[in-house]
Amino acid sequence: SSYDSYLVMLRVPSASADATLSMRMRASSADETGGNYFGLFDYRTGANAGVGITMDCATAWQLGDVDTSNPNSSRFSLTVHTPQLSANTGLTGNGMLRQQAGTARFGPVNGAVLTSTAYDGFSVFVGSGTFGGVVRVYGYVKS
């Protein structure tokens, strides 16, 4: 591969239902669904200093909520580290979204898939309904 890591810019402008947005790594057109995902979204809520930590990992990275009453409110800038190697794949980045109740959340996202699988893609999905999204992927050139 020409790249060690990839920048994934994700924006969700619309959804048919309030739902949880998740991400999985893919190999040979199949999602990695084993219980090997670990991570957290260490967020702040709105204007207060409250802190929450969430990420119900097992079969996917749970990035956060999609709120139909706040279109365009879910945005993520994620770096996927060394997915093409037969080693653990890392995830770091930042997210901003509105929880299903309308509360703004923002903060760092971190995770890993602890397998020796070499991945060649990823999927983003919601727990219910459908969503429209804009995804841009950029490779970091090896130096």
LUMGU-837980 format. One line per 3 residues: their letters; for each residue x, y, z of C-alpha. Coordinates in pm, whole numbers, plus 50000, padded with zeros to 5 digits. Layout:
! LUMGU-837980
A> X,Y,Z | ...
END
This chain:
! LUMGU-837980
SSY> 50000,50000,50000 | 50113,50356,49931 | 49977,50477,50266
DSY> 50017,50378,50630 | 49716,50572,50760 | 49400,50729,50618
LVM> 49205,51043,50704 | 48828,50982,50689 | 48611,51296,50681
LRV> 48248,51206,50749 | 47941,51432,50749 | 47582,51311,50793
PSA> 47337,51570,50654 | 47021,51360,50679 | 46866,51052,50837
SAD> 46525,50886,50826 | 46526,50802,51200 | 46713,50891,51517
ATL> 46976,50620,51543 | 47331,50533,51645 | 47604,50582,51383
SMR> 47867,50305,51375 | 48173,50208,51173 | 48327,49870,51085
MRA> 48644,49771,50906 | 48613,49553,50592 | 48828,49284,50431
SSA> 48746,49136,50089 | 48399,49300,50085 | 48301,49159,50426
DET> 48255,49357,50749 | 48465,49259,51051 | 48190,49163,51298
GGN> 48388,48971,51560 | 48392,49107,51916 | 48728,49275,51862
YFG> 48639,49647,51867 | 48747,49866,52157 | 48732,50242,52201
LFD> 48570,50552,52345 | 48414,50888,52260 | 48521,51120,52544
YRT> 48277,51403,52494 | 48168,51739,52632 | 47804,51835,52616
GAN> 47684,52175,52497 | 47825,52475,52680 | 47875,52299,53015
AGV> 48185,52122,53135 | 48011,51786,53179 | 48204,51489,53051
GIT> 48071,51160,52929 | 48243,50856,52792 | 48060,50631,52551
MDC> 48137,50366,52296 | 47949,50041,52311 | 48206,49839,52123
ATA> 48201,49475,52040 | 48114,49430,51675 | 48165,49793,51560
WQL> 48293,50134,51669 | 47991,50327,51792 | 48061,50685,51683
GDV> 47749,50857,51819 | 47392,50951,51740 | 47221,51085,51429
DTS> 46941,51329,51516 | 46671,51387,51253 | 46568,51718,51411
NPN> 46923,51856,51368 | 47033,51782,51010 | 47402,51826,50928
SSR> 47494,51802,51297 | 47704,51481,51284 | 48061,51536,51166
FSL> 48377,51336,51220 | 48744,51368,51129 | 48897,51025,51185
TVH> 49238,50873,51119 | 49248,50499,51060 | 49598,50373,51141
TPQ> 49765,50085,50948 | 49451,49902,50833 | 49639,49725,50553
LSA> 49881,49549,50789 | 49814,49209,50943 | 49814,49371,51287
NTG> 49585,49577,51513 | 49411,49871,51340 | 49383,50199,51530
LTG> 49129,50482,51517 | 49184,50838,51640 | 49003,51161,51569
NGM> 48735,51407,51671 | 48359,51416,51646 | 48075,51665,51675
LRQ> 47713,51557,51680 | 47375,51614,51833 | 47246,51343,52058
QAG> 46897,51214,51980 | 46764,51444,52256 | 46922,51743,52079
TAR> 47220,51797,52312 | 47544,51892,52132 | 47838,51660,52195
FGP> 48196,51705,52082 | 48531,51550,52165 | 48800,51296,52080
VNG> 48729,50950,51938 | 48977,50666,51993 | 48963,50295,51924
AVL> 49121,49978,51793 | 49031,49652,51626 | 49244,49387,51793
TST> 49292,49134,51515 | 49566,49032,51275 | 49343,49101,50973
AYD> 49457,49326,50689 | 49164,49554,50593 | 49088,49712,50256
GFS> 48780,49921,50339 | 48523,50026,50597 | 48148,50067,50630
VFV> 47943,50328,50813 | 47587,50245,50913 | 47299,50335,51144
GSG> 47114,50103,51382 | 46776,50178,51224 | 46648,50361,50918
TFG> 46874,50509,50653 | 47105,50810,50630 | 47266,51030,50369
GVV> 47631,51106,50411 | 47941,51259,50260 | 48264,51064,50305
RVY> 48607,51172,50189 | 48915,50951,50234 | 49273,51075,50206
GYV> 49590,50867,50241 | 49890,50990,50438 | 50194,50942,50212
KS> 50481,50741,50357 | 50793,50950,50405
END
